C-alpha cells in the first residue's frame, strides 16, 4: 500500500507520467487519464461529435497513449499535452473522414432550470446556434478555432498539433472568425452593425 502511494506521489508532471506509462505503470496511466480525458472529450465534442462519440474518442486516445507511450520523445520540443492533442486531432479527423455524412444535431445539452429560465433558454439557443456555425466551418478552420478558443492553446502549440506553421494557424483563425461573423449575421445571432 505504501509503495503504491509513493509511486503516485512521484509523478510531478506529464513527462514523468509518460515515462512511467511507457514502463507499464497503471497508476501513472490513471493519473494522466484523469487529467486529460476531460480536455480530450471537450476537443472531440467541439469538433462536431455527439457526447457518446466524444467519450469513445477520449477512450481511444487514452488507449493509443497506453500503447504508444514509449514513442513520445522527451528530446523533442513538444510538450506531452501537445502530443496528446495531436493524437486527439488525428483520431477526430479519421473519424470525421469515415463519417462525412455524420452531422451532430445534439450541439449542447439543455441546461438545468434556473431562476431565470428565459435568459437561460436564450443563452442555450445562442450557444446551439454558435456551435452549429462552428461545426459548419471548414475542417482546418474549425480545428484551429477549437484549439485556440476553447482549449486556449498558443499558436505555436496549435501549429505543432496541426503540423503547420504559426502563420498558417493565424491565417486559419482569421478566416474562421470572419466566416463565423458572416454566418452569425446571416443567422441573426449578431447585429450586422456591431463589430
PADO-302996 format. One line per 3 residues: for each residue x, y, z of N, C-alpha, C, CB. Coordinates in nm, 3 decimals. Glycine has a CB too. Example, Ala and Ser with C-alpha at 12.3 -4.5 7.8 and 13.67 -1.06 7.14 Angstrom:
2
1.319/-0.569/0.780/1.230/-0.450/0.780/1.320/-0.330/0.780/1.131/-0.447/0.905  1.285/-0.225/0.708/1.367/-0.106/0.714/1.290/0.003/0.787/1.408/-0.060/0.572
***
This chain:
195
0.083/-0.120/0.000/0.000/0.000/0.000/0.087/0.126/0.000/-0.094/0.000/0.121  0.186/0.130/0.088/0.277/0.245/0.095/0.353/0.263/-0.035/0.377/0.229/0.212  0.391/0.152/-0.097/0.465/0.159/-0.223/0.381/0.223/-0.333/0.510/0.019/-0.266
0.252/0.189/-0.341/0.163/0.250/-0.440/0.149/0.399/-0.417/0.026/0.183/-0.437  0.139/0.442/-0.291/0.130/0.585/-0.262/0.255/0.656/-0.307/0.107/0.608/-0.112  0.370/0.596/-0.285/0.496/0.657/-0.328/0.500/0.671/-0.479/0.615/0.574/-0.279
0.453/0.569/-0.550/0.452/0.575/-0.697/0.365/0.690/-0.746/0.402/0.442/-0.756  0.249/0.707/-0.686/0.158/0.812/-0.729/0.214/0.949/-0.696/0.020/0.795/-0.664  0.269/0.965/-0.577/0.324/1.093/-0.535/0.443/1.132/-0.621/0.365/1.088/-0.388
0.517/1.036/-0.675/0.638/1.064/-0.750/0.616/1.127/-0.887/0.714/0.939/-0.767  0.491/1.137/-0.931/0.463/1.190/-1.063/0.428/1.337/-1.053/0.349/1.112/-1.131  0.525/1.422/-1.080/0.501/1.565/-1.065/0.457/1.631/-1.195/0.626/1.631/-1.015
0.477/1.566/-1.307/0.440/1.629/-1.434/0.408/1.522/-1.538/0.554/1.720/-1.484  0.362/1.568/-1.654/0.323/1.477/-1.762/0.440/1.395/-1.814/0.262/1.556/-1.876  0.560/1.453/-1.815/0.677/1.380/-1.864/0.703/1.258/-1.776/0.802/1.472/-1.867
0.699/1.278/-1.645/0.718/1.166/-1.552/0.609/1.061/-1.572/0.717/1.215/-1.405  0.487/1.106/-1.594/0.376/1.014/-1.615/0.396/0.930/-1.741/0.244/1.090/-1.623  0.432/0.996/-1.851/0.451/0.924/-1.978/0.565/0.824/-1.966/0.479/1.022/-2.093
0.673/0.863/-1.902/0.785/0.770/-1.883/0.740/0.649/-1.802/0.903/0.840/-1.813  0.662/0.672/-1.698/0.612/0.562/-1.616/0.515/0.474/-1.695/0.545/0.615/-1.489  0.429/0.538/-1.775/0.334/0.463/-1.857/0.408/0.376/-1.958/0.237/0.559/-1.931
0.516/0.430/-2.015/0.597/0.352/-2.110/0.653/0.228/-2.041/0.712/0.439/-2.167  0.674/0.237/-1.910/0.722/0.122/-1.833/0.608/0.034/-1.782/0.805/0.169/-1.717  0.484/0.065/-1.821/0.371/-0.019/-1.784/0.304/0.018/-1.653/0.416/-0.158/-1.777
0.330/0.136/-1.599/0.274/0.177/-1.471/0.128/0.220/-1.487/0.356/0.292/-1.409  0.038/0.140/-1.432/-0.105/0.167/-1.444/-0.149/0.286/-1.359/-0.185/0.044/-1.404  -0.083/0.308/-1.247/-0.116/0.423/-1.162/-0.089/0.554/-1.236/-0.035/0.419/-1.030
0.024/0.558/-1.306/0.058/0.677/-1.384/-0.045/0.699/-1.494/0.201/0.664/-1.444  -0.087/0.590/-1.556/-0.187/0.600/-1.662/-0.318/0.655/-1.606/-0.211/0.461/-1.727  -0.358/0.608/-1.490/-0.482/0.656/-1.428/-0.474/0.805/-1.397/-0.512/0.577/-1.299
-0.360/0.851/-1.351/-0.341/0.993/-1.320/-0.348/1.076/-1.448/-0.206/1.017/-1.248  -0.277/1.031/-1.552/-0.277/1.103/-1.679/-0.418/1.106/-1.739/-0.177/1.039/-1.779  -0.488/0.994/-1.731/-0.625/0.986/-1.784/-0.716/1.083/-1.711/-0.680/0.842/-1.773
-0.709/1.085/-1.580/-0.794/1.175/-1.501/-0.768/1.321/-1.538/-0.769/1.153/-1.350  -0.644/1.352/-1.567/-0.606/1.490/-1.601/-0.649/1.527/-1.743/-0.455/1.508/-1.587  -0.635/1.436/-1.838/-0.652/1.472/-1.980/-0.783/1.430/-2.045/-0.541/1.414/-2.057
-0.854/1.333/-1.991/-0.978/1.290/-2.056/-1.079/1.404/-2.070/-1.041/1.177/-1.977  -1.099/1.489/-1.968/-1.194/1.599/-1.989/-1.155/1.692/-2.104/-1.206/1.680/-1.861  -1.028/1.714/-2.122/-0.979/1.801/-2.229/-0.999/1.733/-2.364/-0.829/1.837/-2.207
-0.963/1.606/-2.372/-0.980/1.531/-2.496/-1.128/1.527/-2.534/-0.924/1.386/-2.481  -1.213/1.500/-2.437/-1.357/1.495/-2.460/-1.407/1.629/-2.514/-1.431/1.460/-2.329  -1.362/1.738/-2.453/-1.404/1.872/-2.494/-1.364/1.899/-2.639/-1.344/1.978/-2.402
-1.242/1.864/-2.675/-1.196/1.885/-2.813/-1.283/1.804/-2.909/-1.046/1.845/-2.827  -1.305/1.678/-2.879/-1.384/1.592/-2.968/-1.527/1.644/-2.980/-1.384/1.447/-2.917  -1.586/1.682/-2.869/-1.723/1.733/-2.872/-1.732/1.859/-2.956/-1.774/1.760/-2.730
-1.636/1.950/-2.938/-1.636/2.076/-3.013/-1.607/2.055/-3.161/-1.535/2.171/-2.955  -1.547/1.942/-3.196/-1.516/1.915/-3.336/-1.632/1.843/-3.405/-1.388/1.832/-3.348  -1.752/1.853/-3.344/-1.874/1.806/-3.408/-1.907/1.660/-3.380/-1.865/1.827/-3.554
-1.880/1.615/-3.261/-1.918/1.480/-3.222/-2.023/1.485/-3.113/-1.794/1.401/-3.176  -2.106/1.383/-3.108/-2.204/1.372/-3.001/-2.132/1.338/-2.871/-2.312/1.264/-3.034  -2.205/1.343/-2.760/-2.145/1.310/-2.631/-2.086/1.169/-2.632/-2.249/1.323/-2.519
-2.161/1.073/-2.681/-2.113/0.935/-2.678/-1.993/0.916/-2.771/-2.226/0.838/-2.717  -1.995/0.980/-2.887/-1.881/0.971/-2.979/-1.757/1.037/-2.918/-1.915/1.037/-3.114  -1.777/1.151/-2.852/-1.664/1.219/-2.787/-1.606/1.132/-2.676/-1.709/1.356/-2.730
-1.692/1.064/-2.601/-1.645/0.972/-2.496/-1.566/0.857/-2.558/-1.763/0.917/-2.414  -1.616/0.802/-2.668/-1.545/0.693/-2.738/-1.409/0.740/-2.787/-1.629/0.641/-2.856  -1.404/0.860/-2.843/-1.278/0.914/-2.892/-1.180/0.933/-2.777/-1.301/1.048/-2.966
-1.228/0.987/-2.664/-1.141/1.006/-2.548/-1.083/0.873/-2.501/-1.219/1.073/-2.432  -1.166/0.770/-2.499/-1.117/0.638/-2.459/-1.015/0.583/-2.558/-1.233/0.540/-2.445  -1.042/0.603/-2.686/-0.949/0.553/-2.786/-0.816/0.628/-2.782/-1.011/0.563/-2.926
-0.822/0.759/-2.758/-0.698/0.838/-2.744/-0.616/0.784/-2.627/-0.730/0.989/-2.724  -0.683/0.759/-2.515/-0.611/0.707/-2.398/-0.551/0.570/-2.428/-0.705/0.700/-2.277  -0.622/0.487/-2.502/-0.568/0.357/-2.541/-0.443/0.374/-2.626/-0.674/0.274/-2.618
-0.448/0.469/-2.720/-0.332/0.496/-2.805/-0.214/0.546/-2.721/-0.367/0.600/-2.914  -0.243/0.626/-2.620/-0.136/0.674/-2.531/-0.074/0.556/-2.456/-0.190/0.780/-2.430  -0.157/0.467/-2.404/-0.107/0.350/-2.332/-0.020/0.264/-2.424/-0.226/0.266/-2.276
-0.067/0.243/-2.546/0.004/0.155/-2.640/0.131/0.218/-2.698/-0.089/0.116/-2.753  0.135/0.353/-2.700/0.246/0.420/-2.769/0.325/0.515/-2.680/0.192/0.496/-2.885  0.315/0.502/-2.550/0.383/0.596/-2.459/0.534/0.599/-2.483/0.355/0.557/-2.314
0.591/0.486/-2.519/0.736/0.483/-2.541/0.777/0.561/-2.665/0.784/0.339/-2.553  0.683/0.595/-2.752/0.714/0.670/-2.874/0.727/0.820/-2.849/0.607/0.645/-2.978  0.675/0.867/-2.734/0.689/1.009/-2.705/0.836/1.037/-2.678/0.599/1.052/-2.585
0.892/1.137/-2.744/1.035/1.167/-2.736/1.058/1.288/-2.647/1.093/1.192/-2.876  1.122/1.266/-2.534/1.150/1.373/-2.439/1.243/1.479/-2.500/1.213/1.316/-2.312  1.319/1.443/-2.601/1.414/1.536/-2.662/1.348/1.633/-2.761/1.522/1.460/-2.733
1.225/1.603/-2.801/1.154/1.695/-2.889/1.106/1.814/-2.808/1.034/1.625/-2.960  1.079/1.923/-2.876/1.036/2.044/-2.807/0.890/2.041/-2.765/1.060/2.163/-2.895  0.811/1.954/-2.825/0.667/1.950/-2.796/0.641/1.896/-2.655/0.594/1.865/-2.900
0.542/1.954/-2.590/0.501/1.907/-2.458/0.419/1.779/-2.473/0.420/2.016/-2.383  0.405/1.706/-2.365/0.323/1.585/-2.365/0.180/1.622/-2.403/0.327/1.515/-2.227  0.130/1.732/-2.349/-0.007/1.773/-2.381/-0.024/1.800/-2.530/-0.046/1.897/-2.301
0.077/1.855/-2.594/0.072/1.878/-2.739/0.064/1.746/-2.813/0.194/1.960/-2.786  0.142/1.648/-2.767/0.140/1.514/-2.826/0.001/1.453/-2.811/0.248/1.423/-2.760  -0.060/1.469/-2.694/-0.194/1.416/-2.669/-0.297/1.486/-2.759/-0.233/1.433/-2.520
-0.285/1.619/-2.773/-0.374/1.692/-2.863/-0.356/1.644/-3.007/-0.348/1.844/-2.854  -0.234/1.615/-3.045/-0.205/1.567/-3.181/-0.275/1.433/-3.205/-0.051/1.553/-3.204  -0.266/1.343/-3.108/-0.333/1.214/-3.120/-0.485/1.237/-3.131/-0.301/1.122/-2.997
-0.537/1.326/-3.047/-0.680/1.357/-3.050/-0.721/1.415/-3.185/-0.716/1.457/-2.937  -0.642/1.510/-3.232/-0.667/1.574/-3.362/-0.671/1.470/-3.473/-0.558/1.679/-3.392  -0.571/1.384/-3.478/-0.564/1.284/-3.585/-0.681/1.186/-3.577/-0.433/1.209/-3.577
-0.714/1.142/-3.457/-0.825/1.048/-3.442/-0.958/1.113/-3.481/-0.832/0.997/-3.297  -0.979/1.238/-3.439/-1.102/1.308/-3.479/-1.111/1.322/-3.630/-1.107/1.447/-3.414  -1.000/1.357/-3.694/-1.001/1.368/-3.840/-1.033/1.235/-3.906/-0.866/1.420/-3.891
-0.974/1.127/-3.854/-1.001/0.994/-3.908/-1.150/0.961/-3.899/-0.919/0.887/-3.835  -1.208/0.986/-3.783/-1.350/0.955/-3.763/-1.437/1.045/-3.851/-1.388/0.972/-3.616  -1.404/1.174/-3.859/-1.481/1.266/-3.943/-1.476/1.223/-4.089/-1.429/1.409/-3.929
-1.361/1.182/-4.135/-1.348/1.141/-4.275/-1.425/1.012/-4.302/-1.201/1.123/-4.310  -1.428/0.922/-4.205/-1.503/0.798/-4.222/-1.653/0.824/-4.222/-1.468/0.699/-4.111  -1.695/0.926/-4.150/-1.838/0.954/-4.134/-1.873/1.092/-4.187/-1.879/0.943/-3.985
-1.838/1.120/-4.311/-1.863/1.253/-4.369/-2.008/1.295/-4.353/-1.825/1.254/-4.516  -2.099/1.200/-4.361/-2.240/1.235/-4.353/-2.287/1.253/-4.209/-2.323/1.130/-4.422  -2.202/1.220/-4.113/-2.241/1.230/-3.973/-2.240/1.375/-3.930/-2.149/1.146/-3.883
-2.356/1.428/-3.899/-2.366/1.566/-3.853/-2.435/1.567/-3.719/-2.441/1.655/-3.955  -2.373/1.625/-3.623/-2.425/1.623/-3.487/-2.533/1.729/-3.468/-2.312/1.644/-3.387  -2.656/1.684/-3.447/-2.765/1.777/-3.420/-2.781/1.803/-3.271/-2.895/1.724/-3.477
-2.707/1.731/-3.190/-2.715/1.749/-3.045/-2.599/1.837/-3.000/-2.713/1.611/-2.971  -2.606/1.964/-3.035/-2.493/2.053/-3.013/-2.464/2.078/-2.866/-2.517/2.184/-3.082  -2.563/2.104/-2.791/-2.543/2.134/-2.649/-2.656/2.069/-2.572/-2.537/2.288/-2.623
-2.625/2.026/-2.452/-2.733/1.973/-2.368/-2.816/2.089/-2.318/-2.676/1.889/-2.250  -2.943/2.060/-2.294/-3.029/2.165/-2.240/-2.988/2.188/-2.096/-3.181/2.126/-2.250  -2.968/2.314/-2.063/-2.921/2.349/-1.929/-3.028/2.321/-1.825/-2.878/2.495/-1.923
-2.983/2.301/-1.702/-3.077/2.282/-1.591/-3.160/2.408/-1.575/-3.003/2.249/-1.460  -3.280/2.389/-1.522/-3.367/2.503/-1.497/-3.302/2.591/-1.391/-3.509/2.458/-1.454  -3.312/2.721/-1.411/-3.254/2.814/-1.315/-3.358/2.918/-1.278/-3.127/2.881/-1.372
-3.317/3.013/-1.194/-3.408/3.119/-1.152/-3.457/3.199/-1.272/-3.340/3.211/-1.050  -3.371/3.216/-1.370/-3.407/3.294/-1.487/-3.413/3.200/-1.607/-3.304/3.410/-1.510  -3.518/3.123/-1.616/-3.531/3.021/-1.719/-3.530/3.081/-1.860/-3.658/2.942/-1.698
-3.594/3.196/-1.878/-3.599/3.256/-2.011/-3.459/3.298/-2.057/-3.693/3.377/-2.011  -3.383/3.361/-1.970/-3.247/3.403/-2.004/-3.160/3.281/-2.033/-3.184/3.487/-1.890  -3.177/3.176/-1.953/-3.101/3.053/-1.974/-3.138/2.990/-2.108/-3.127/2.953/-1.859
-3.265/2.993/-2.143/-3.311/2.937/-2.270/-3.248/3.014/-2.387/-3.466/2.943/-2.279  -3.250/3.146/-2.379/-3.192/3.229/-2.485/-3.043/3.201/-2.498/-3.216/3.379/-2.457  -2.972/3.192/-2.384/-2.829/3.163/-2.387/-2.804/3.026/-2.450/-2.770/3.168/-2.244
-2.884/2.927/-2.411/-2.869/2.793/-2.467/-2.894/2.794/-2.617/-2.965/2.695/-2.398  -2.996/2.865/-2.660/-3.025/2.875/-2.803/-2.909/2.942/-2.877/-3.155/2.953/-2.826  -2.857/3.051/-2.821/-2.741/3.118/-2.883/-2.621/3.025/-2.889/-2.705/3.247/-2.804
-2.598/2.950/-2.780/-2.487/2.854/-2.778/-2.507/2.747/-2.885/-2.475/2.788/-2.639  -2.629/2.699/-2.899/-2.659/2.598/-3.001/-2.632/2.651/-3.141/-2.805/2.553/-2.990  -2.676/2.774/-3.166/-2.653/2.834/-3.297/-2.504/2.853/-3.321/-2.727/2.970/-3.307
-2.431/2.904/-3.221/-2.287/2.925/-3.237/-2.215/2.792/-3.261/-2.229/2.996/-3.113  -2.253/2.688/-3.187/-2.189/2.558/-3.208/-2.218/2.507/-3.348/-2.239/2.456/-3.103  -2.340/2.528/-3.396/-2.374/2.486/-3.533/-2.288/2.563/-3.634/-2.526/2.510/-3.561
-2.271/2.692/-3.612/-2.189/2.772/-3.703/-2.043/2.724/-3.700/-2.196/2.922/-3.665  -1.992/2.693/-3.583/-1.855/2.641/-3.573/-1.845/2.508/-3.648/-1.813/2.623/-3.424  -1.945/2.422/-3.632/-1.944/2.292/-3.699/-1.947/2.304/-3.850/-2.061/2.209/-3.652
-1.999/2.415/-3.900/-2.008/2.436/-4.045/-1.881/2.497/-4.104/-2.126/2.525/-4.076  -1.787/2.537/-4.020/-1.660/2.590/-4.070/-1.584/2.480/-4.143/-1.575/2.648/-3.954  -1.500/2.519/-4.239/-1.411/2.419/-4.299/-1.328/2.350/-4.190/-1.317/2.485/-4.407
-1.298/2.226/-4.212/-1.234/2.141/-4.111/-1.113/2.205/-4.042/-1.191/2.013/-4.175  -1.017/2.254/-4.119/-0.894/2.309/-4.059/-0.923/2.437/-3.979/-0.790/2.337/-4.169  -1.015/2.519/-4.027/-1.052/2.639/-3.952/-1.118/2.601/-3.820/-1.148/2.728/-4.035
-1.207/2.503/-3.824/-1.277/2.459/-3.704/-1.178/2.405/-3.601/-1.381/2.352/-3.738  -1.082/2.324/-3.647/-0.984/2.265/-3.557/-0.899/2.374/-3.492/-0.894/2.165/-3.633  -0.850/2.468/-3.572/-0.768/2.577/-3.517/-0.848/2.658/-3.416/-0.717/2.669/-3.630
-0.974/2.686/-3.447/-1.059/2.765/-3.358/-1.085/2.691/-3.226/-1.193/2.796/-3.427  -1.113/2.563/-3.233/-1.136/2.485/-3.111/-1.013/2.487/-3.022/-1.174/2.339/-3.145  -0.896/2.465/-3.080/-0.774/2.464/-3.000/-0.742/2.603/-2.944/-0.658/2.414/-3.085
-0.765/2.707/-3.021/-0.731/2.842/-2.975/-0.832/2.897/-2.875/-0.722/2.936/-3.094  -0.959/2.884/-2.905/-1.061/2.949/-2.823/-1.111/2.863/-2.708/-1.177/2.987/-2.908  -1.126/2.735/-2.729/-1.182/2.650/-2.624/-1.074/2.584/-2.540/-1.270/2.545/-2.686
-0.960/2.552/-2.600/-0.853/2.489/-2.524/-0.744/2.589/-2.484/-0.792/2.376/-2.605  -0.754/2.711/-2.540/-0.662/2.820/-2.508/-0.515/2.783/-2.528/-0.683/2.865/-2.364  -0.489/2.714/-2.640/-0.352/2.679/-2.674/-0.286/2.794/-2.748/-0.348/2.550/-2.758
-0.155/2.801/-2.739/-0.081/2.903/-2.812/-0.079/2.866/-2.960/0.064/2.918/-2.756  -0.053/2.965/-3.043/-0.045/2.939/-3.187/0.067/2.839/-3.217/-0.021/3.070/-3.265  0.175/2.847/-3.142/0.286/2.755/-3.162/0.243/2.611/-3.131/0.407/2.795/-3.074
0.171/2.592/-3.021/0.122/2.458/-2.988/0.026/2.407/-3.096/0.051/2.458/-2.851  -0.062/2.494/-3.142/-0.157/2.454/-3.245/-0.083/2.417/-3.373/-0.257/2.568/-3.273  0.022/2.492/-3.406/0.098/2.461/-3.528/0.163/2.324/-3.518/0.205/2.569/-3.553
0.211/2.286/-3.398/0.269/2.152/-3.380/0.162/2.045/-3.394/0.338/2.141/-3.242  0.046/2.068/-3.335/-0.062/1.970/-3.341/-0.110/1.950/-3.484/-0.178/2.015/-3.252  -0.125/2.061/-3.556/-0.179/2.056/-3.692/-0.071/2.035/-3.798/-0.255/2.182/-3.722
0.054/2.026/-3.753/0.166/2.005/-3.843/0.172/2.112/-3.952/0.158/1.867/-3.907  0.170/2.238/-3.907/0.173/2.351/-3.998/0.253/2.463/-3.934/0.029/2.398/-4.034  0.254/2.579/-3.995/0.329/2.692/-3.942/0.241/2.780/-3.854/0.390/2.776/-4.056
0.304/2.864/-3.774/0.231/2.958/-3.691/0.154/3.055/-3.780/0.327/3.034/-3.597  0.215/3.100/-3.888/0.148/3.190/-3.983/0.021/3.127/-4.039/0.243/3.228/-4.098  0.028/2.999/-4.070/-0.088/2.928/-4.122/-0.199/2.922/-4.017/-0.049/2.786/-4.167
-0.162/2.899/-3.892/-0.261/2.897/-3.784/-0.327/3.034/-3.772/-0.195/2.857/-3.649  -0.246/3.140/-3.775/-0.301/3.275/-3.768/-0.400/3.299/-3.881/-0.188/3.379/-3.773  -0.363/3.258/-4.001/-0.449/3.275/-4.117/-0.578/3.194/-4.102/-0.375/3.233/-4.245
-0.568/3.071/-4.056/-0.687/2.988/-4.035/-0.782/3.053/-3.935/-0.647/2.848/-3.987  -0.727/3.110/-3.829/-0.810/3.173/-3.726/-0.876/3.300/-3.777/-0.728/3.204/-3.603  -0.804/3.378/-3.855/-0.863/3.500/-3.913/-0.980/3.462/-4.004/-0.756/3.581/-3.992
-0.959/3.362/-4.089/-1.066/3.319/-4.180/-1.182/3.258/-4.103/-1.012/3.217/-4.282  -1.151/3.179/-3.999/-1.258/3.118/-3.918/-1.344/3.225/-3.852/-1.198/3.024/-3.811  -1.280/3.325/-3.793/-1.355/3.432/-3.726/-1.437/3.512/-3.826/-1.259/3.524/-3.650
-1.380/3.537/-3.943/-1.453/3.610/-4.047/-1.574/3.528/-4.093/-1.360/3.641/-4.167  -1.554/3.400/-4.116/-1.664/3.313/-4.158/-1.771/3.303/-4.050/-1.613/3.173/-4.192  -1.729/3.293/-3.924/-1.825/3.286/-3.814/-1.908/3.414/-3.806/-1.753/3.263/-3.681
-1.840/3.527/-3.818/-1.911/3.654/-3.811/-2.013/3.666/-3.924/-1.813/3.772/-3.817  -1.972/3.631/-4.045/-2.063/3.637/-4.161/-2.183/3.546/-4.139/-1.989/3.596/-4.290  -2.158/3.424/-4.094/-2.267/3.329/-4.071/-2.355/3.372/-3.954/-2.210/3.191/-4.046
-2.294/3.430/-3.850/-2.371/3.476/-3.735/-2.465/3.590/-3.774/-2.278/3.521/-3.622  -2.418/3.679/-3.861/-2.503/3.788/-3.910/-2.619/3.731/-3.992/-2.420/3.889/-3.995  -2.588/3.634/-4.079/-2.693/3.571/-4.160/-2.796/3.500/-4.072/-2.631/3.472/-4.259
-2.752/3.448/-3.958/-2.841/3.375/-3.868/-2.907/3.467/-3.766/-2.764/3.265/-3.796  -2.885/3.598/-3.780/-2.939/3.698/-3.688/-2.888/3.680/-3.545/-3.089/3.692/-3.690  -2.774/3.613/-3.530/-2.714/3.600/-3.398/-2.640/3.727/-3.361/-2.620/3.479/-3.393
-2.588/3.793/-3.464/-2.520/3.922/-3.445/-2.590/4.028/-3.528/-2.370/3.912/-3.484  -2.588/4.148/-3.476/-2.639/4.263/-3.550/-2.534/4.299/-3.653/-2.671/4.385/-3.454  -2.571/4.317/-3.776/-2.477/4.348/-3.883/-2.396/4.473/-3.858/-2.550/4.363/-4.011
-2.444/4.564/-3.772/-2.372/4.687/-3.747/-2.269/4.678/-3.636/-2.468/4.792/-3.715  -2.273/4.569/-3.557/-2.177/4.557/-3.446/-2.042/4.509/-3.496/-2.230/4.461/-3.340  -1.939/4.544/-3.422/-1.805/4.498/-3.457/-1.752/4.410/-3.350/-1.711/4.614/-3.481
***
